[in-house]
Amino acid sequence: MTQREVPLAPVRPAAPAESLGSLLVRRRSTRSFGPRPMSIDQITRVVWAAQGRTTGEHRSCPSAHALYPLTLTVISGNVDGLAAGAYQYDAERHALIPAARGDHRDRVAGTTLADHCWLRHAAALLLLSGDMDAATRHFADQPPHSRRGRRYVWLEAGHASQNVYLQAAEAGLGAVLVAGFDDDRLLGLSPAVVPAGRQPLALLGVGHPADAEG
Ligand SMILES: Cc1cc2nc3c(=O)[nH]c(=O)nc-3n(C[C@H](O)[C@H](O)[C@H](O)COP(=O)(O)O)c2cc1C
C-alpha cells in the first residue's frame, strides 16, 4: 500500500504574544528532549517557518534569485497525528510527501559526529539539503565562477535554520542545529533522507525540552 501525502493545515500567524527581540533572547540550542510528543500543528508551523510559502511564490526565507534550491526532509518519530517516517516537504502544496515508513531518527542521528545519544530523542529531525548543481549552473556568470551558487545555498540553509529556532522558541519547543555529521554516512542512508543529487547541509532536532515536561 502506498502512503498518501499529508496535507498540512494553512499556517495563519497570530498576533505575536512575544516580541521578536524577546524570542531572539530566549532562543537556545536544546540538547535534552523529553518524551512528550509534538503535535501535528507544531510540526506544521516549524516546517512552514523553515521553507513555507508566504505571499505568492515567496517563502519564509530569502533565496538568491528566488531559486529555492533547498529540500526539507522531515524525519518524524514522536509527532501526534503524523506516522513515523521520512517525508519531503512540498512548499507549493504545503504537504508532506511520504518517502519512507518507520522511525529513522536513530539512524539519522547516528550519522552525527558526536551527538547521537541525545539527538535521537528529538520528536522530529529536519534535514536541509541543497541542489548545489542547479545553483552552480544558475549563478555560473557570477564570480567566483562555479563557487558563487554553492555559497548562496549554504546561506539559505542558515536562514531556514534560524527560522526553525525562532518558531520553536515561540511554541515553547526546543531546537538545535547539528551541522557536525558525516556526509558520506548520511548520503548512504537512503534517498528518502537525502534525495538524489542533493548535498546535506543542516540537521535540526525539534521537540519538547526535557526540563519543560510536566
Ligand atoms: C553552523 C553551526 C553548526 C553547529 N553544529 C552543532 C553540532 O554539530 N552539534 C551541536 O550540538 N550543536 C551545534 N551547533 C549549535 C551551537 O553549538 C550553539 O549554537 C552554540 O553552542 C551557542 O548556543 P546557543 O545556540 O544556545 O546560543 C551548531 C551551530 C551552528 C551555527
The ligand as an SDF file (V2000), in Angstrom:
LIG
                    3D

 31 33  0  0  0  0  0  0  0  0999 V2000
   26.9960   26.1430   11.7940 C   0  0  0  0  0  0  0  0  0  0  0  0
   26.6100   25.5640   13.1430 C   0  0  0  0  0  0  0  0  0  0  0  0
   26.8940   24.2310   13.4070 C   0  0  0  0  0  0  0  0  0  0  0  0
   26.5100   23.6610   14.6180 C   0  0  0  0  0  0  0  0  0  0  0  0
   26.7290   22.3390   14.8260 N   0  0  0  0  0  0  0  0  0  0  0  0
   26.3830   21.7810   16.0090 C   0  0  0  0  0  0  0  0  0  0  0  0
   26.6110   20.3980   16.2420 C   0  0  0  0  0  0  0  0  0  0  0  0
   27.1070   19.6720   15.3880 O   0  0  0  0  0  0  0  0  0  0  0  0
   26.2290   19.8850   17.4360 N   0  0  0  0  0  0  0  0  0  0  0  0
   25.6410   20.6410   18.3980 C   0  0  0  0  0  0  0  0  0  0  0  0
   25.3120   20.1100   19.4690 O   0  0  0  0  0  0  0  0  0  0  0  0
   25.4220   21.9750   18.2160 N   0  0  0  0  0  0  0  0  0  0  0  0
   25.7840   22.5540   17.0450 C   0  0  0  0  0  0  0  0  0  0  0  0
   25.5320   23.8810   16.8220 N   0  0  0  0  0  0  0  0  0  0  0  0
   24.9020   24.7010   17.8880 C   0  0  0  0  0  0  0  0  0  0  0  0
   25.9710   25.5370   18.6320 C   0  0  0  0  0  0  0  0  0  0  0  0
   26.7930   24.6810   19.4020 O   0  0  0  0  0  0  0  0  0  0  0  0
   25.2440   26.5450   19.5220 C   0  0  0  0  0  0  0  0  0  0  0  0
   24.5590   27.4750   18.7030 O   0  0  0  0  0  0  0  0  0  0  0  0
   26.2330   27.2900   20.4250 C   0  0  0  0  0  0  0  0  0  0  0  0
   26.7290   26.4400   21.4260 O   0  0  0  0  0  0  0  0  0  0  0  0
   25.5850   28.5150   21.0870 C   0  0  0  0  0  0  0  0  0  0  0  0
   24.4900   28.1040   21.9020 O   0  0  0  0  0  0  0  0  0  0  0  0
   23.0030   28.6660   21.6670 P   0  0  0  0  0  0  0  0  0  0  0  0
   22.5510   28.2540   20.2930 O   0  0  0  0  0  0  0  0  0  0  0  0
   22.1770   28.0060   22.7430 O   0  0  0  0  0  0  0  0  0  0  0  0
   23.0550   30.1610   21.8080 O   0  0  0  0  0  0  0  0  0  0  0  0
   25.8860   24.4580   15.6180 C   0  0  0  0  0  0  0  0  0  0  0  0
   25.6150   25.8120   15.3330 C   0  0  0  0  0  0  0  0  0  0  0  0
   25.9580   26.3620   14.1060 C   0  0  0  0  0  0  0  0  0  0  0  0
   25.6060   27.7970   13.8250 C   0  0  0  0  0  0  0  0  0  0  0  0
  1  2  1  0
  2  3  1  0
  2 30  2  0
  3  4  2  0
  4  5  1  0
  4 28  1  0
  5  6  2  0
  6  7  1  0
  6 13  1  0
  7  8  2  0
  7  9  1  0
  9 10  1  0
 10 11  2  0
 10 12  1  0
 12 13  2  0
 13 14  1  0
 14 15  1  0
 14 28  1  0
 15 16  1  0
 16 17  1  0
 16 18  1  0
 18 19  1  0
 18 20  1  0
 20 21  1  0
 20 22  1  0
 22 23  1  0
 23 24  1  0
 24 25  2  0
 24 26  1  0
 24 27  1  0
 28 29  2  0
 29 30  1  0
 30 31  1  0
M  END
$$$$
